[in-house]
Amino acid sequence: MSEIPSVRGTVQPMNKQAGSRPWVTRDVEPAVLNDLRDGPARASVAFVDSGAVDVVPARARCRADVYQLGVSADVAPDLTHREVVLVIDDGPYWFQLRGLSVRGVAERVAQTDADGLDWYMIKTKRVLAWDYGTIHEE
């Protein structure tokens, strides 16, 4: 494998092949963060609008493998049939940072709910989870 030149010297590419250096990760299985998933303190949703990425605050409802997000119609356009990324995160300090990222297509589940938010279910394509307090080698 070829070396990659760098301003500070030479960097060896990382890989997971036998005999390579250990792979260090902060990734965890989503089930490890069930407490965060079941009671999210804060969330945001990213989407593309008019050719630019936009991020707005959201409320999340998560049960088992069903992810819903609620946004105010005042700050977000209709997200029906749009690809979205819902981020649920927690932790004020580096080793306490943990979260979930849910990518998929938003489908409207209710007009405006009693809380004043427009609610969508995400047809999930990918779920990622991380916990910096569990950095480990694979």
C-alpha positions in Angstrom: 0.0 0.0 0.0 1.4 3.4 -0.9 2.2 6.1 1.6 0.4 9.4 1.5 2.6 12.5 1.6 1.7 15.0 4.4 2.9 18.4 5.6 4.2 16.7 8.8 5.7 13.7 7.2 4.3 10.4 5.8 1.0 9.0 6.8 0.3 5.2 6.5 -3.3 4.5 5.3 -5.4 2.7 7.9 -7.1 -0.5 7.0 -8.7 -3.4 8.7 -6.7 -6.2 7.1 -4.8 -8.8 9.1 -1.5 -7.5 10.3 -2.4 -3.8 10.0 -2.4 -1.4 12.9 -5.4 -1.5 15.3 -8.5 0.3 14.1 -9.7 2.8 16.7 -13.4 3.8 16.7 -16.0 5.6 18.7 -18.8 3.7 16.9 -21.2 1.6 18.9 -24.3 -0.5 18.0 -27.4 1.7 18.1 -29.0 -0.5 20.8 -26.3 0.6 23.2 -27.9 4.1 23.2 -31.5 3.0 23.8 -31.8 5.5 26.7 -30.9 8.3 24.4 -33.1 7.0 21.6 -36.1 6.5 23.9 -35.8 9.9 25.6 -34.0 12.3 23.3 -33.1 15.6 25.0 -32.3 17.4 21.8 -32.4 16.8 18.1 -31.9 18.5 14.7 -32.7 17.6 11.2 -30.6 18.3 8.0 -32.0 18.4 4.5 -31.4 20.1 1.2 -33.5 23.1 0.3 -33.0 25.2 -2.9 -29.6 23.5 -3.5 -28.2 24.2 -0.1 -28.0 22.2 3.1 -30.2 23.5 5.9 -30.3 22.3 9.6 -33.2 23.1 11.9 -34.1 22.1 15.5 -36.4 19.1 15.7 -38.2 17.0 18.3 -37.6 13.2 18.0 -39.9 10.3 18.9 -38.2 6.9 18.7 -39.5 3.5 19.6 -37.8 0.3 18.5 -36.8 0.9 14.9 -39.4 3.6 14.2 -38.0 7.1 14.0 -40.2 10.2 13.8 -39.3 13.9 13.8 -41.3 17.0 14.4 -40.4 20.4 13.1 -42.1 23.8 13.1 -43.6 24.8 9.8 -42.2 28.3 10.5 -38.6 27.1 10.2 -38.7 24.1 7.8 -40.4 23.5 4.4 -42.6 20.4 3.9 -40.1 17.5 4.2 -42.4 14.9 2.6 -40.4 12.6 0.2 -37.1 14.5 1.0 -34.0 12.7 2.2 -33.3 13.8 5.7 -30.7 13.2 8.4 -32.0 13.2 12.0 -29.3 13.7 14.6 -30.0 13.0 18.3 -27.1 13.9 20.5 -26.1 14.3 24.1 -23.1 15.2 26.3 -21.5 18.6 27.1 -17.9 17.3 27.2 -15.8 15.4 24.6 -15.7 12.0 26.4 -19.5 12.4 27.1 -20.5 13.0 23.5 -22.8 10.3 22.1 -25.5 10.2 19.6 -27.5 8.7 16.8 -27.7 9.7 13.1 -30.7 8.4 11.2 -30.7 8.9 7.4 -33.8 8.2 5.3 -36.8 9.6 3.5 -39.4 11.6 5.4 -43.0 10.7 5.1 -45.7 12.9 6.7 -47.6 11.1 9.5 -49.8 14.0 10.8 -50.7 17.5 9.8 -49.8 19.8 12.7 -50.0 17.9 16.0 -51.2 19.4 19.3 -47.7 20.5 20.0 -47.7 22.8 16.9 -45.2 20.6 15.0 -45.4 18.9 11.7 -44.5 15.2 12.2 -42.8 12.9 9.8 -41.7 9.2 10.0 -38.3 8.4 8.5 -38.1 5.5 6.1 -34.7 4.5 7.4 -31.8 3.8 5.1 -29.0 4.0 7.7 -28.6 4.4 11.5 -25.2 5.3 13.0 -24.4 5.5 16.7 -21.3 6.9 18.5 -20.1 7.2 22.1 -16.8 9.0 22.7 -16.6 7.5 26.2 -16.2 4.1 24.7 -13.4 4.7 22.2 -11.9 1.2 21.5 -9.9 -0.8 19.1 -11.6 -3.2 16.7 
